[in-house]
Amino acid sequence: MSAPTTANLRDFYAGKRILITGGVGFIGSNLAIRLVALGAEVMVVDSMIPAYGANLANLEPVSDRIRVNFSDIRDQHTMSYLVRDQDVVFSLAGQLSHLDSMVDPATDLDINCRSQLSLLEKCRMGRPGVKIVFTSTRQLYGRPHYLPVDENHPLHPIDINGINNLAAERYYTLYHEVYGLRTVSLRLTNTYGPRMDLQSNSKGFLGIFVRKALLGEKIRIYGDGQQRRDFNHVDDVVDALLLAGVSDDINGKSFNLGYPRSYSLQELAELLRSLACFEVENIPFPPERKAIDIGDYYADFSAYRNATGWTPQIDLPEGLAKTVEYFRQHWDKYLPAPA
């Protein structure tokens, strides 16, 4: 199946009513901007908890063309009201930190599991024809038994965040199978690009690396730096989400996203060093991070490519250059002043 063109996507999304949970955050804001360009009527809902990456500067390009509702997805009354007239819901809100989930498992459970079940119930009762696209995570697989990881790989999450996301994903599948809701889950890998959260120290290494590179601070890599990962630029992830909203052939299923080439963390640091001036140091793993480290990971995304035509277009060197340039142009909205 060939990928729909921008014109095809515009034919589908123009005039559609779209709700994006977590829409003031990184991926949600990039998705909102694209949907506005396609002619959709976009509402974003966000709790604006700073630690989760919400930043109103993310939506500045379309601030006069979308509606923003400052609510928490845990507020069942509000969500019941918000979903009732929507054509597509992109369920992106979540607690993303694997480390934080181990420190505060109850909050992770509320946001990443109970709230997703509540959203499904509100859609079942108030808007059963809506299409729901859920952003899941590669963390469901735990430590890979083989590479690249396909959807047949055993699911064995090694932290609270992964367990709660797995439960949520299973709810989405169940509500399709039992109630006929049009749901699909995409398992995201390391996503980066403009508007990513650079302030958090617990949501993964990529935001930390980019922030430190831009500030000229030393980047510390755990172990020998040969751990391999795949990376998706946010523009490619937005393409994948838009295709998920269009296609009903994939309802009730879960798919990997990924990139054809993996990079070691050492290679990632060297690519950043071509764009900024900083030092790199290899240090031993802290025990709390080693306990939830998955080693190498890169995905086989051929199932989603075959189902929708999606193929990521932006390789890491190009994507990092675009990311660094964006933050240099918008420094004051995302980063503290350099020392």
N, C-alpha and C positions, 0 to 999 in steps of 0.2 A: 504494500500500500504506500503510495507516495504521500508525502507530508502536505497538508493543506497550505496553500499560499496565504499571504497576508490578506488578499482579497477574499478568499474563502472564509478565513477567520472573521473578517469584518462582516461578511454576510450572516454568520451565525451570531456574533456578539452584539452587533449594532442594535440598540434598543433593548437589549436584554437587561434584566435587573440582577445585579451581582452583589453578593455579600462576601466580604473578606474578613475573617476573624484574624486578629493579629495584624491588621492592615496598616498600622503605622510603623511596623517593624521592617526588617531588612527585605525579606522576600516579598512580603505582603505589599509593601509600598511600590516596589518595582513592578509587581503584577498589576496594581491599581493604575499606575501610569500607562502601562500598555493597554489595559482594558479601556481606559478613557480614549486613547488614540483610536481604538477600534469602534468607538461609538456606543459603548455600554453605559448604563446608568449604575454607577458604582457607589456602594456604601461600605465603609470600613468600620469595624468595631474593634476597640483596643482599650485595655485597662490602663495603659500609659504607665506601667510599672517600669521605671528606668532600667532596672537590672535585666529586664527581658528584651531590651533593645529598642523600645519605642522612642521615636524622635520625630517631632512634627516637621522638622526640616526635610525629612524624607519625602513628604508629600507636597512641597512647595510648588513644583511644576504644574500640579493639577489642583491646588487647594481651592480654587474657585469653581471646580467642575465635579467635585465629589461631595458626599455627605460623610461626616465623621461622627460616630457615636462613641462617647467615652464610657464604656461599660466593660464589666468583667464577664468572660464567658461562663463563669460560675454562677452568674445571676440568671436563674431560670426564667423569671418573669420577663426580663428584658429580652432574652434570646427567643422566647416564645413569640414576642411581638415582632422582632427583627426578621425572622425567617419566613413569615407568613406570606409575603408577596414576592419572594425571590425566585429567579429561574435557575441560578447556579450559586452554590455556596462553596467557597474555597476555605477549608478549615485548616488554617495555618497557625493559630494561636497555640502556644505551648511553652513549657519550661524546658529549655534545651540543654541545660548543663548536666552532664553525667555525674560530675563530682558533687554538685549541689543536691542532686537527687539522693545521694547516699547520706548527706548531712541532714536533709529535711525531706524524708520520703513521703510524709503526709501531704505536703504541698504539691509535690510532684504527682501524687495519686489524684488529688483534686483536679489539677489543671490538665494533666495528660490523659487521664482515664475517665474519671467521673464526669467531667465536663463534656467529653466527647460522646459519652452515652446519653447525657442529657440533651445534647444537640440533636442526636439521632431521634430521640423521643419527640422533641419539639417538631422536627420535620415530619415524622410519621403521623403525628396528630394534626398538625396545622398546615403542612405543605408537602404531601406525600409524593408529588410529581417532581420535586426539585432534584437537580443533579448535585451531588456532594463529592468534592475532591479533597481527600485527606492527605496531608504531608506526614508520612511516617519516616523511619530512619533506618540506615544500615546497621545501627546498633542492635537490631533484633537478632542478627546472626551470631553475635559474640565473636569469639576467636575463630577465624576461618579454618575449616578442615581442608579446603582446597581453594585454588585461585584460578581464574576469576570466580567470584561467588555468583551463582545464579539463584533463581527463586526456588529451586529444589534443595538448596543447602539447608541443613538442619537449623532450626531457630533455637538459639540458646543464649539469650541476653545475659550479660555479666554484671549489670547494674540495675538499680531501681528504675531509672529512666527507660531503659530498654524493655523491661518487663511491662511497665505501664503503657508504653507505646504499642507493644505487641497485643496487649489486652484490648486497647482501643481499636487497633486494626482489625482484630477478630470481631469486634462489635460491628464495624462497618460491613464486613463480609456477611455476618449473620443477618443484619437488617436488610441486606439485599436478598438473601436466600429465603428469609421467612416472610418479610413484609413487602418485598419488591422495590425497595428504595434503590435509586440509581446511584450507587456509590463506587468509588475506586480509590485505591491507596497507592501513593508513589513513595518508594523508599529512597530518600535523599542521601547522598554522600556529602563530601565536603563542598559546601557552596560558598562562593566568595564573589566580590564585586562591589560596585558602588552602593552605598548606604548600609553596608554590613556594620555590625556592632564592633567597634574597636575598643570600647571601654572595658568590657568584661574580661576577667582573668580566669573564668571558669567554664566558658562555653566552647572550648576548643582552641587549638594552637594557632589557627590561621589568622584570626583577628588580632591575636597577640603579636604574631610575627609582623603583620602589616603595620600595626601601630608602632612597634619598636623600631622598625625600619625607617618609618617616616620621622620619628623623633631622634633617630641616630643613636638609639640605645642598644646595648648588647643583647643579642638573641641567644638564649640558652636552649640547647637541644638535648633532650633526654636520651641517654644511651649513645650509640655510635652514629645515629642519624640516618641509618639505612632502612628504617621503617618506610614502607611504600604505601602510598595512598593515590586514589584518583580524585580529581577536582572538577567541579562543574561551575562555570561562570553563571551568574544569576540570570543573564539573558537567556541562556539555554534552558535553565530550570523554568523560567517563565514560559518559554515555548512549550515545554513538556506539560505544564499545568493547563495551558490553554487548550492543547490537544486533548487532554484528559476530560476537560469540560465539554468538548465537542462530541467525542466518540461514545456511543452507547454499547459498542461491541465489547468493551473492556469492563463493563459493570460487574461488580462483585469480586474483582481480582486485585492483586497486589503486584507491583512491578518495581524492579530496580531502575534507578538512574545511574549514570556513570560516565566514564570517558574512555576512549580506546587506549590511551597511554597512561601509565602510572608514573609517579615521581617519588623519589625518596625525599625525606625531610631535608637532608643535606642539599639535594638538588634545588628544592624550593628556596632554601636560604640563599643559594648562589644566584638564583634568578632574581631574588629581591636585591642582592648586592649589586646587580647590574643597573638597578634603578635608584638606589639610595646608599648612603655611606653608614656602615655600622659594623660591629664585630660579632663573630659567632663563637660560642663556647659550648663544648659537649660536656654534660654533667651526668652523674648517676640519676636513675629514676627515683623520685620520692616514693616511699612505700605506698602511700594512698593512691598515687596515680598508676604505679606499676600493677596494683591489684586489679585495675579495670582497663588496663591497656590491652588492645586486641592484636597487636603485632601488625603484620602487613594486611592491607585490605584493598582490593579493587574489584569492581563489579562486572559481571556480564549483563549488559542491558539489552541484549538482542531480542528478548521477548517483547519489550516495549517498542523497540524499533520496528519489529515485524508487525506489531498490532496497530501502530499509529504512523509510522514513517519518521518518528523522531530520531534525529542524530545530532549530538552536540557539535557545534561549529567552532567554538572558541577554545583554543589550546591555552595551557597555563602561561607561557611567556607573554602572549598577546593579552590575555585576561588580566594578569598582574599589572602590566603596563597601563591598561585602561583604569584599573582600580586605583593605582597610585596617583595617576593624573587627576582622577575625580576628587580624591581627598585633598590633594594639594590645592585644587581650585576652591574647595569648600572647607578648608581647614578649620575655620572658626566655629563651624556647626557641629563638628565631630570630635575634635582633638583639643587637648589643653595646649596652651602656648608652650613652645619648646623652652627648655631652661637656658 
